[in-house]
Amino acid sequence: MAMVSRLYRFPVKGLTPASVERVSLRADGAIEGDRVLGFLLADAGEEQRPGWWPKASFLTMQNTPGLALVSAAYDDATHVLSLSHAGAEFASGDVQVDADRLRLAEALGKLAATFEENPLAGHLERLPLNLVGDGSTPRFHDRTAHNVTLMGSASIATLEATIGGDVDQRRFRMNVTIDGLDAWEDLSWIGGAVRIGDLEFDVTGPIVRCLATHANPETGERDLDVMQTLTREFDQERPTMGVLAVPRTAGTIALGDEVIAI
């Protein structure tokens, strides 16, 4: 039986995930509390739709792999975001208070500029960072349409065997990991539908991966060539891992929920 084995939501785009036992799906297709905040580069330009910018406009592990070492803890009830590095908190504040938002953004920008690879050094036009989002509304997914991201753990195991090393699933920043599927089985769902627990999802497309997958979630170093391995060894036209799914109704999914293609 295929079942949900891991659930993640990402309060801050580009920063560390929160591992949870269940997630709530909104009527608009987004997970509650997912990508509700983001640190925007100063030269990001105008919004392409209300409250949305493309991924390259943010400070993320795609452009700053060292962000893997920054732990982000967000309390939905108090709206307090805490940022830690090397086990020590370096900034904390209420994201509904302007002064706190400025302090959080300044502190993260200062730290990010010290990492070996970052988009800030030599680019003063990208500073100061701007903390965007209200802390409640999911807005900063990589695509304008809301979706849930699904991935089979067997695909990760197959990639590990090919690449010759451990591949931490957090590299792929997925919402849902599923045990009990064959490798790449989830890709066969595209254009169809799947049921997770009591909820039905339309599976709308594959997820093409970026340089964020090369960053080790524990060390912040680019240590595996995931993208090239996927295209070269698995004959993929574009480096693909996981699928996009849109819930048909609001509801909840939890660890242990059965997953069935319908």
C-alpha positions as protocol buffer text, in pm:
chain_id: "A"
residue {
  index: 1
  type: MET
  ca { x: 0 y: 0 z: 0 }
}
residue {
  index: 2
  type: ALA
  ca { x: 126 y: 347 z: -88 }
}
residue {
  index: 3
  type: MET
  ca { x: 106 y: 592 z: 199 }
}
residue {
  index: 4
  type: VAL
  ca { x: 217 y: 938 z: 310 }
}
residue {
  index: 5
  type: SER
  ca { x: 548 y: 904 z: 496 }
}
residue {
  index: 6
  type: ARG
  ca { x: 663 y: 1268 z: 530 }
}
residue {
  index: 7
  type: LEU
  ca { x: 484 y: 1603 z: 528 }
}
residue {
  index: 8
  type: TYR
  ca { x: 654 y: 1940 z: 506 }
}
residue {
  index: 9
  type: ARG
  ca { x: 547 y: 2298 z: 482 }
}
residue {
  index: 10
  type: PHE
  ca { x: 779 y: 2591 z: 419 }
}
residue {
  index: 11
  type: PRO
  ca { x: 674 y: 2905 z: 609 }
}
residue {
  index: 12
  type: VAL
  ca { x: 956 y: 3109 z: 452 }
}
residue {
  index: 13
  type: LYS
  ca { x: 1033 y: 3061 z: 84 }
}
residue {
  index: 14
  type: GLY
  ca { x: 1387 y: 2935 z: 37 }
}
residue {
  index: 15
  type: LEU
  ca { x: 1453 y: 2854 z: 402 }
}
residue {
  index: 16
  type: THR
  ca { x: 1423 y: 2538 z: 611 }
}
residue {
  index: 17
  type: PRO
  ca { x: 1103 y: 2331 z: 619 }
}
residue {
  index: 18
  type: ALA
  ca { x: 881 y: 2242 z: 911 }
}
residue {
  index: 19
  type: SER
  ca { x: 817 y: 1868 z: 936 }
}
residue {
  index: 20
  type: VAL
  ca { x: 454 y: 1818 z: 1041 }
}
residue {
  index: 21
  type: GLU
  ca { x: 208 y: 1535 z: 1105 }
}
residue {
  index: 22
  type: ARG
  ca { x: -76 y: 1685 z: 901 }
}
residue {
  index: 23
  type: VAL
  ca { x: -145 y: 1975 z: 668 }
}
residue {
  index: 24
  type: SER
  ca { x: -463 y: 2164 z: 588 }
}
residue {
  index: 25
  type: LEU
  ca { x: -548 y: 2235 z: 225 }
}
residue {
  index: 26
  type: ARG
  ca { x: -725 y: 2561 z: 138 }
}
residue {
  index: 27
  type: ALA
  ca { x: -1003 y: 2593 z: -116 }
}
residue {
  index: 28
  type: ASP
  ca { x: -759 y: 2774 z: -348 }
}
residue {
  index: 29
  type: GLY
  ca { x: -528 y: 2471 z: -354 }
}
residue {
  index: 30
  type: ALA
  ca { x: -254 y: 2596 z: -121 }
}
residue {
  index: 31
  type: ILE
  ca { x: -136 y: 2441 z: 204 }
}
residue {
  index: 32
  type: GLU
  ca { x: -208 y: 2657 z: 506 }
}
residue {
  index: 33
  type: GLY
  ca { x: 114 y: 2820 z: 628 }
}
residue {
  index: 34
  type: ASP
  ca { x: 317 y: 2727 z: 320 }
}
residue {
  index: 35
  type: ARG
  ca { x: 538 y: 2998 z: 162 }
}
residue {
  index: 36
  type: VAL
  ca { x: 365 y: 3278 z: 351 }
}
residue {
  index: 37
  type: LEU
  ca { x: 688 y: 3483 z: 382 }
}
residue {
  index: 38
  type: GLY
  ca { x: 990 y: 3549 z: 163 }
}
residue {
  index: 39
  type: PHE
  ca { x: 1306 y: 3760 z: 154 }
}
residue {
  index: 40
  type: LEU
  ca { x: 1292 y: 3957 z: -169 }
}
residue {
  index: 41
  type: LEU
  ca { x: 1593 y: 4109 z: -343 }
}
residue {
  index: 42
  type: ALA
  ca { x: 1572 y: 4489 z: -366 }
}
residue {
  index: 43
  type: ASP
  ca { x: 1593 y: 4484 z: -747 }
}
residue {
  index: 44
  type: ALA
  ca { x: 1313 y: 4230 z: -786 }
}
residue {
  index: 45
  type: GLY
  ca { x: 1097 y: 4473 z: -982 }
}
residue {
  index: 46
  type: GLU
  ca { x: 721 y: 4494 z: -996 }
}
residue {
  index: 47
  type: GLU
  ca { x: 493 y: 4210 z: -891 }
}
residue {
  index: 48
  type: GLN
  ca { x: 380 y: 3995 z: -1185 }
}
residue {
  index: 49
  type: ARG
  ca { x: 47 y: 3943 z: -1011 }
}
residue {
  index: 50
  type: PRO
  ca { x: -67 y: 4063 z: -670 }
}
residue {
  index: 51
  type: GLY
  ca { x: 176 y: 3927 z: -413 }
}
residue {
  index: 52
  type: TRP
  ca { x: 384 y: 3706 z: -647 }
}
residue {
  index: 53
  type: TRP
  ca { x: 736 y: 3725 z: -790 }
}
residue {
  index: 54
  type: PRO
  ca { x: 938 y: 3459 z: -974 }
}
residue {
  index: 55
  type: LYS
  ca { x: 1178 y: 3243 z: -772 }
}
residue {
  index: 56
  type: ALA
  ca { x: 1491 y: 3427 z: -889 }
}
residue {
  index: 57
  type: SER
  ca { x: 1362 y: 3741 z: -717 }
}
residue {
  index: 58
  type: PHE
  ca { x: 1414 y: 3589 z: -372 }
}
residue {
  index: 59
  type: LEU
  ca { x: 1706 y: 3488 z: -156 }
}
residue {
  index: 60
  type: THR
  ca { x: 1684 y: 3106 z: -176 }
}
residue {
  index: 61
  type: MET
  ca { x: 1904 y: 2799 z: -175 }
}
residue {
  index: 62
  type: GLN
  ca { x: 1908 y: 2818 z: -554 }
}
residue {
  index: 63
  type: ASN
  ca { x: 2131 y: 3126 z: -537 }
}
residue {
  index: 64
  type: THR
  ca { x: 2259 y: 3093 z: -178 }
}
residue {
  index: 65
  type: PRO
  ca { x: 2319 y: 2727 z: -80 }
}
residue {
  index: 66
  type: GLY
  ca { x: 2447 y: 2835 z: 262 }
}
residue {
  index: 67
  type: LEU
  ca { x: 2088 y: 2918 z: 358 }
}
residue {
  index: 68
  type: ALA
  ca { x: 2057 y: 2548 z: 437 }
}
residue {
  index: 69
  type: LEU
  ca { x: 2242 y: 2635 z: 759 }
}
residue {
  index: 70
  type: VAL
  ca { x: 1985 y: 2899 z: 855 }
}
residue {
  index: 71
  type: SER
  ca { x: 1704 y: 2756 z: 1065 }
}
residue {
  index: 72
  type: ALA
  ca { x: 1371 y: 2940 z: 1032 }
}
residue {
  index: 73
  type: ALA
  ca { x: 1107 y: 2886 z: 1301 }
}
residue {
  index: 74
  type: TYR
  ca { x: 772 y: 3056 z: 1252 }
}
residue {
  index: 75
  type: ASP
  ca { x: 484 y: 3065 z: 1501 }
}
residue {
  index: 76
  type: ASP
  ca { x: 153 y: 3112 z: 1319 }
}
residue {
  index: 77
  type: ALA
  ca { x: -27 y: 3221 z: 1635 }
}
residue {
  index: 78
  type: THR
  ca { x: 214 y: 3494 z: 1747 }
}
residue {
  index: 79
  type: HIS
  ca { x: 351 y: 3580 z: 1399 }
}
residue {
  index: 80
  type: VAL
  ca { x: 704 y: 3557 z: 1538 }
}
residue {
  index: 81
  type: LEU
  ca { x: 979 y: 3451 z: 1298 }
}
residue {
  index: 82
  type: SER
  ca { x: 1309 y: 3339 z: 1452 }
}
residue {
  index: 83
  type: LEU
  ca { x: 1627 y: 3288 z: 1249 }
}
residue {
  index: 84
  type: SER
  ca { x: 1922 y: 3087 z: 1377 }
}
residue {
  index: 85
  type: HIS
  ca { x: 2266 y: 3001 z: 1240 }
}
residue {
  index: 86
  type: ALA
  ca { x: 2517 y: 2753 z: 1385 }
}
residue {
  index: 87
  type: GLY
  ca { x: 2275 y: 2684 z: 1668 }
}
residue {
  index: 88
  type: ALA
  ca { x: 2241 y: 3046 z: 1776 }
}
residue {
  index: 89
  type: GLU
  ca { x: 1949 y: 3279 z: 1713 }
}
residue {
  index: 90
  type: PHE
  ca { x: 2059 y: 3594 z: 1531 }
}
residue {
  index: 91
  type: ALA
  ca { x: 1723 y: 3761 z: 1465 }
}
residue {
  index: 92
  type: SER
  ca { x: 1364 y: 3735 z: 1585 }
}
residue {
  index: 93
  type: GLY
  ca { x: 1056 y: 3948 z: 1547 }
}
residue {
  index: 94
  type: ASP
  ca { x: 685 y: 3984 z: 1483 }
}
residue {
  index: 95
  type: VAL
  ca { x: 629 y: 3991 z: 1107 }
}
residue {
  index: 96
  type: GLN
  ca { x: 329 y: 4217 z: 1160 }
}
residue {
  index: 97
  type: VAL
  ca { x: 555 y: 4489 z: 1303 }
}
residue {
  index: 98
  type: ASP
  ca { x: 740 y: 4696 z: 1043 }
}
residue {
  index: 99
  type: ALA
  ca { x: 1046 y: 4758 z: 1258 }
}
residue {
  index: 100
  type: ASP
  ca { x: 1081 y: 4386 z: 1326 }
}
residue {
  index: 101
  type: ARG
  ca { x: 1047 y: 4304 z: 956 }
}
residue {
  index: 102
  type: LEU
  ca { x: 1326 y: 4549 z: 872 }
}
residue {
  index: 103
  type: ARG
  ca { x: 1549 y: 4403 z: 1142 }
}
residue {
  index: 104
  type: LEU
  ca { x: 1493 y: 4045 z: 1024 }
}
residue {
  index: 105
  type: ALA
  ca { x: 1566 y: 4136 z: 663 }
}
residue {
  index: 106
  type: GLU
  ca { x: 1878 y: 4332 z: 753 }
}
residue {
  index: 107
  type: ALA
  ca { x: 2013 y: 4052 z: 971 }
}
residue {
  index: 108
  type: LEU
  ca { x: 1961 y: 3783 z: 707 }
}
residue {
  index: 109
  type: GLY
  ca { x: 2111 y: 4000 z: 434 }
}
residue {
  index: 110
  type: LYS
  ca { x: 2419 y: 4063 z: 645 }
}
residue {
  index: 111
  type: LEU
  ca { x: 2466 y: 3691 z: 714 }
}
residue {
  index: 112
  type: ALA
  ca { x: 2397 y: 3582 z: 355 }
}
residue {
  index: 113
  type: ALA
  ca { x: 2662 y: 3823 z: 226 }
}
residue {
  index: 114
  type: THR
  ca { x: 2923 y: 3626 z: 422 }
}
residue {
  index: 115
  type: PHE
  ca { x: 2849 y: 3298 z: 246 }
}
residue {
  index: 116
  type: GLU
  ca { x: 3088 y: 3193 z: -28 }
}
residue {
  index: 117
  type: GLU
  ca { x: 2811 y: 3182 z: -287 }
}
residue {
  index: 118
  type: ASN
  ca { x: 2540 y: 3448 z: -273 }
}
residue {
  index: 119
  type: PRO
  ca { x: 2371 y: 3701 z: -507 }
}
residue {
  index: 120
  type: LEU
  ca { x: 2452 y: 4004 z: -288 }
}
residue {
  index: 121
  type: ALA
  ca { x: 2829 y: 4044 z: -302 }
}
residue {
  index: 122
  type: GLY
  ca { x: 2914 y: 4315 z: -555 }
}
residue {
  index: 123
  type: HIS
  ca { x: 2545 y: 4387 z: -615 }
}
residue {
  index: 124
  type: LEU
  ca { x: 2443 y: 4670 z: -388 }
}
residue {
  index: 125
  type: GLU
  ca { x: 2128 y: 4714 z: -597 }
}
residue {
  index: 126
  type: ARG
  ca { x: 1998 y: 4390 z: -443 }
}
residue {
  index: 127
  type: LEU
  ca { x: 2008 y: 4528 z: -90 }
}
residue {
  index: 128
  type: PRO
  ca { x: 1835 y: 4581 z: 141 }
}
residue {
  index: 129
  type: LEU
  ca { x: 1634 y: 4262 z: 141 }
}
residue {
  index: 130
  type: ASN
  ca { x: 1260 y: 4310 z: 176 }
}
residue {
  index: 131
  type: LEU
  ca { x: 1059 y: 4069 z: 392 }
}
residue {
  index: 132
  type: VAL
  ca { x: 733 y: 4018 z: 202 }
}
residue {
  index: 133
  type: GLY
  ca { x: 415 y: 3834 z: 292 }
}
residue {
  index: 134
  type: ASP
  ca { x: 162 y: 3870 z: 572 }
}
residue {
  index: 135
  type: GLY
  ca { x: 263 y: 3550 z: 751 }
}
residue {
  index: 136
  type: SER
  ca { x: -77 y: 3390 z: 685 }
}
residue {
  index: 137
  type: THR
  ca { x: -150 y: 3383 z: 311 }
}
residue {
  index: 138
  type: PRO
  ca { x: 37 y: 3132 z: 90 }
}
residue {
  index: 139
  type: ARG
  ca { x: 180 y: 3339 z: -197 }
}
residue {
  index: 140
  type: PHE
  ca { x: 536 y: 3260 z: -287 }
}
residue {
  index: 141
  type: HIS
  ca { x: 529 y: 2928 z: -468 }
}
residue {
  index: 142
  type: ASP
  ca { x: 745 y: 2890 z: -778 }
}
residue {
  index: 143
  type: ARG
  ca { x: 433 y: 2907 z: -995 }
}
residue {
  index: 144
  type: THR
  ca { x: 143 y: 3150 z: -994 }
}
residue {
  index: 145
  type: ALA
  ca { x: -107 y: 2865 z: -953 }
}
residue {
  index: 146
  type: HIS
  ca { x: -127 y: 2703 z: -611 }
}
residue {
  index: 147
  type: ASN
  ca { x: -46 y: 2333 z: -584 }
}
residue {
  index: 148
  type: VAL
  ca { x: 82 y: 2060 z: -357 }
}
residue {
  index: 149
  type: THR
  ca { x: 408 y: 1884 z: -445 }
}
residue {
  index: 150
  type: LEU
  ca { x: 428 y: 1503 z: -430 }
}
residue {
  index: 151
  type: MET
  ca { x: 727 y: 1269 z: -457 }
}
residue {
  index: 152
  type: GLY
  ca { x: 785 y: 895 z: -419 }
}
residue {
  index: 153
  type: SER
  ca { x: 1061 y: 783 z: -182 }
}
residue {
  index: 154
  type: ALA
  ca { x: 1155 y: 501 z: -422 }
}
residue {
  index: 155
  type: SER
  ca { x: 1260 y: 761 z: -680 }
}
residue {
  index: 156
  type: ILE
  ca { x: 1501 y: 906 z: -424 }
}
residue {
  index: 157
  type: ALA
  ca { x: 1638 y: 557 z: -349 }
}
residue {
  index: 158
  type: THR
  ca { x: 1695 y: 496 z: -721 }
}
residue {
  index: 159
  type: LEU
  ca { x: 1872 y: 830 z: -754 }
}
residue {
  index: 160
  type: GLU
  ca { x: 2090 y: 743 z: -454 }
}
residue {
  index: 161
  type: ALA
  ca { x: 2192 y: 413 z: -608 }
}
residue {
  index: 162
  type: THR
  ca { x: 2286 y: 588 z: -931 }
}
residue {
  index: 163
  type: ILE
  ca { x: 2462 y: 890 z: -785 }
}
residue {
  index: 164
  type: GLY
  ca { x: 2653 y: 678 z: -534 }
}
residue {
  index: 165
  type: GLY
  ca { x: 2565 y: 858 z: -214 }
}
residue {
  index: 166
  type: ASP
  ca { x: 2290 y: 962 z: 24 }
}
residue {
  index: 167
  type: VAL
  ca { x: 2033 y: 1202 z: -123 }
}
residue {
  index: 168
  type: ASP
  ca { x: 1844 y: 1382 z: 152 }
}
residue {
  index: 169
  type: GLN
  ca { x: 1484 y: 1425 z: 35 }
}
residue {
  index: 170
  type: ARG
  ca { x: 1482 y: 1779 z: 177 }
}
residue {
  index: 171
  type: ARG
  ca { x: 1688 y: 1883 z: -127 }
}
residue {
  index: 172
  type: PHE
  ca { x: 1366 y: 1869 z: -329 }
}
residue {
  index: 173
  type: ARG
  ca { x: 1158 y: 2087 z: -94 }
}
residue {
  index: 174
  type: MET
  ca { x: 846 y: 1873 z: -137 }
}
residue {
  index: 175
  type: ASN
  ca { x: 525 y: 1892 z: 62 }
}
residue {
  index: 176
  type: VAL
  ca { x: 443 y: 1519 z: 51 }
}
residue {
  index: 177
  type: THR
  ca { x: 668 y: 1213 z: 33 }
}
residue {
  index: 178
  type: ILE
  ca { x: 503 y: 880 z: -44 }
}
residue {
  index: 179
  type: ASP
  ca { x: 628 y: 532 z: 44 }
}
residue {
  index: 180
  type: GLY
  ca { x: 516 y: 219 z: -141 }
}
residue {
  index: 181
  type: LEU
  ca { x: 539 y: 347 z: -500 }
}
residue {
  index: 182
  type: ASP
  ca { x: 770 y: 220 z: -770 }
}
residue {
  index: 183
  type: ALA
  ca { x: 1045 y: 460 z: -874 }
}
residue {
  index: 184
  type: TRP
  ca { x: 903 y: 737 z: -1096 }
}
residue {
  index: 185
  type: GLU
  ca { x: 550 y: 593 z: -1062 }
}
residue {
  index: 186
  type: ASP
  ca { x: 418 y: 935 z: -966 }
}
residue {
  index: 187
  type: LEU
  ca { x: 510 y: 1067 z: -1314 }
}
residue {
  index: 188
  type: SER
  ca { x: 256 y: 824 z: -1462 }
}
residue {
  index: 189
  type: TRP
  ca { x: -20 y: 1012 z: -1278 }
}
residue {
  index: 190
  type: ILE
  ca { x: 27 y: 1331 z: -1481 }
}
residue {
  index: 191
  type: GLY
  ca { x: -298 y: 1418 z: -1654 }
}
residue {
  index: 192
  type: GLY
  ca { x: -488 y: 1194 z: -1413 }
}
residue {
  index: 193
  type: ALA
  ca { x: -586 y: 1205 z: -1049 }
}
residue {
  index: 194
  type: VAL
  ca { x: -488 y: 1062 z: -713 }
}
residue {
  index: 195
  type: ARG
  ca { x: -662 y: 1022 z: -379 }
}
residue {
  index: 196
  type: ILE
  ca { x: -472 y: 1094 z: -58 }
}
residue {
  index: 197
  type: GLY
  ca { x: -678 y: 998 z: 244 }
}
residue {
  index: 198
  type: ASP
  ca { x: -1020 y: 1149 z: 176 }
}
residue {
  index: 199
  type: LEU
  ca { x: -901 y: 1417 z: -68 }
}
residue {
  index: 200
  type: GLU
  ca { x: -880 y: 1393 z: -446 }
}
residue {
  index: 201
  type: PHE
  ca { x: -612 y: 1574 z: -645 }
}
residue {
  index: 202
  type: ASP
  ca { x: -565 y: 1647 z: -1014 }
}
residue {
  index: 203
  type: VAL
  ca { x: -203 y: 1580 z: -1110 }
}
residue {
  index: 204
  type: THR
  ca { x: -113 y: 1861 z: -1345 }
}
residue {
  index: 205
  type: GLY
  ca { x: 255 y: 1824 z: -1433 }
}
residue {
  index: 206
  type: PRO
  ca { x: 610 y: 1728 z: -1344 }
}
residue {
  index: 207
  type: ILE
  ca { x: 842 y: 1933 z: -1126 }
}
residue {
  index: 208
  type: VAL
  ca { x: 1158 y: 2044 z: -1306 }
}
residue {
  index: 209
  type: ARG
  ca { x: 1442 y: 2081 z: -1059 }
}
residue {
  index: 210
  type: CYS
  ca { x: 1688 y: 2367 z: -1005 }
}
residue {
  index: 211
  type: LEU
  ca { x: 2027 y: 2425 z: -841 }
}
residue {
  index: 212
  type: ALA
  ca { x: 1869 y: 2417 z: -495 }
}
residue {
  index: 213
  type: THR
  ca { x: 1883 y: 2037 z: -523 }
}
residue {
  index: 214
  type: HIS
  ca { x: 2264 y: 2050 z: -537 }
}
residue {
  index: 215
  type: ALA
  ca { x: 2284 y: 2201 z: -186 }
}
residue {
  index: 216
  type: ASN
  ca { x: 2335 y: 1962 z: 103 }
}
residue {
  index: 217
  type: PRO
  ca { x: 2067 y: 2045 z: 366 }
}
residue {
  index: 218
  type: GLU
  ca { x: 2314 y: 1971 z: 646 }
}
residue {
  index: 219
  type: THR
  ca { x: 2629 y: 2145 z: 520 }
}
residue {
  index: 220
  type: GLY
  ca { x: 2502 y: 2414 z: 284 }
}
residue {
  index: 221
  type: GLU
  ca { x: 2754 y: 2300 z: 20 }
}
residue {
  index: 222
  type: ARG
  ca { x: 2682 y: 2205 z: -339 }
}
residue {
  index: 223
  type: ASP
  ca { x: 2803 y: 1846 z: -325 }
}
residue {
  index: 224
  type: LEU
  ca { x: 2589 y: 1645 z: -570 }
}
residue {
  index: 225
  type: ASP
  ca { x: 2514 y: 1710 z: -937 }
}
residue {
  index: 226
  type: VAL
  ca { x: 2150 y: 1610 z: -910 }
}
residue {
  index: 227
  type: MET
  ca { x: 2026 y: 1789 z: -1222 }
}
residue {
  index: 228
  type: GLN
  ca { x: 2280 y: 1638 z: -1461 }
}
residue {
  index: 229
  type: THR
  ca { x: 2237 y: 1293 z: -1308 }
}
residue {
  index: 230
  type: LEU
  ca { x: 1863 y: 1304 z: -1367 }
}
residue {
  index: 231
  type: THR
  ca { x: 1898 y: 1403 z: -1732 }
}
residue {
  index: 232
  type: ARG
  ca { x: 2202 y: 1189 z: -1816 }
}
residue {
  index: 233
  type: GLU
  ca { x: 2131 y: 869 z: -1625 }
}
residue {
  index: 234
  type: PHE
  ca { x: 1752 y: 861 z: -1645 }
}
residue {
  index: 235
  type: ASP
  ca { x: 1712 y: 995 z: -1999 }
}
residue {
  index: 236
  type: GLN
  ca { x: 1504 y: 1291 z: -1886 }
}
residue {
  index: 237
  type: GLU
  ca { x: 1470 y: 1586 z: -2120 }
}
residue {
  index: 238
  type: ARG
  ca { x: 1467 y: 1816 z: -1815 }
}
residue {
  index: 239
  type: PRO
  ca { x: 1572 y: 1723 z: -1459 }
}
residue {
  index: 240
  type: THR
  ca { x: 1248 y: 1603 z: -1304 }
}
residue {
  index: 241
  type: MET
  ca { x: 1157 y: 1478 z: -958 }
}
residue {
  index: 242
  type: GLY
  ca { x: 802 y: 1471 z: -829 }
}
residue {
  index: 243
  type: VAL
  ca { x: 469 y: 1606 z: -953 }
}
residue {
  index: 244
  type: LEU
  ca { x: 233 y: 1898 z: -901 }
}
residue {
  index: 245
  type: ALA
  ca { x: -112 y: 1821 z: -763 }
}
residue {
  index: 246
  type: VAL
  ca { x: -416 y: 2043 z: -716 }
}
residue {
  index: 247
  type: PRO
  ca { x: -674 y: 1944 z: -453 }
}
residue {
  index: 248
  type: ARG
  ca { x: -1034 y: 1938 z: -573 }
}
residue {
  index: 249
  type: THR
  ca { x: -1165 y: 2051 z: -234 }
}
residue {
  index: 250
  type: ALA
  ca { x: -1036 y: 2188 z: 93 }
}
residue {
  index: 251
  type: GLY
  ca { x: -945 y: 1935 z: 360 }
}
residue {
  index: 252
  type: THR
  ca { x: -663 y: 1767 z: 550 }
}
residue {
  index: 253
  type: ILE
  ca { x: -399 y: 1506 z: 475 }
}
residue {
  index: 254
  type: ALA
  ca { x: -192 y: 1333 z: 741 }
}
residue {
  index: 255
  type: LEU
  ca { x: 97 y: 1096 z: 788 }
}
residue {
  index: 256
  type: GLY
  ca { x: -14 y: 741 z: 711 }
}
residue {
  index: 257
  type: ASP
  ca { x: -288 y: 841 z: 468 }
}
residue {
  index: 258
  type: GLU
  ca { x: -331 y: 591 z: 187 }
}
residue {
  index: 259
  type: VAL
  ca { x: -243 y: 712 z: -165 }
}
residue {
  index: 260
  type: ILE
  ca { x: -431 y: 565 z: -463 }
}
residue {
  index: 261
  type: ALA
  ca { x: -431 y: 663 z: -832 }
}
residue {
  index: 262
  type: ILE
  ca { x: -790 y: 712 z: -949 }
}
